Amino acid sequence: MSGDDGVGLPPLDETTWYSVLGLTSIATETEIRKSYMKLAKQLHPDKTKNLESAELFKIVVNAHSLL
């Protein structure tokens, strides 16, 4: 085992862009930004060195840009 198995990564619900960020559709701009920043810090490829987290990071960035 390489130890690079994605353990500790937050689960993302890809049902809607809001749910990707762990929010509901009535979230405020502040809540959206706060959730995005938290996930971006956790998933940033420079921090995790994990291929799966890099893909999740792209999804989170896309969700934030669309909201």
PEUR-V248649 format. One record per residue. N is the residue number from 1. RES is the residue in three letters. SS is DSSP state (H for helix, E for strand, - for the rest). D_FIRST is the distance of its C-alpha to the first C-alpha in whole Angstrom. Layout:
N RES SS D_FIRST
N RES SS D_FIRST
This chain:
1 MET - 0
2 SER - 4
3 GLY - 6
4 ASP - 8
5 ASP - 8
6 GLY - 12
7 VAL - 12
8 GLY - 16
9 LEU - 17
10 PRO - 21
11 PRO - 21
12 LEU - 24
13 ASP - 27
14 GLU - 28
15 THR - 31
16 THR - 34
17 TRP H 33
18 TYR H 34
19 SER H 32
20 VAL H 29
21 LEU - 30
22 GLY - 31
23 LEU - 34
24 THR - 37
25 SER - 40
26 ILE - 42
27 ALA - 40
28 THR - 42
29 GLU H 41
30 THR H 40
31 GLU H 38
32 ILE H 36
33 ARG H 36
34 LYS H 35
35 SER H 32
36 TYR H 31
37 MET H 31
38 LYS H 29
39 LEU H 26
40 ALA H 27
41 LYS H 26
42 GLN H 23
43 LEU H 21
44 HIS - 23
45 PRO H 21
46 ASP H 22
47 LYS H 21
48 THR H 17
49 LYS - 16
50 ASN - 14
51 LEU H 15
52 GLU H 16
53 SER H 18
54 ALA H 20
55 GLU H 21
56 LEU H 22
57 PHE H 24
58 LYS H 26
59 ILE H 27
60 VAL H 28
61 VAL H 30
62 ASN H 32
63 ALA H 32
64 HIS H 34
65 SER H 36
66 LEU H 37
67 LEU - 38
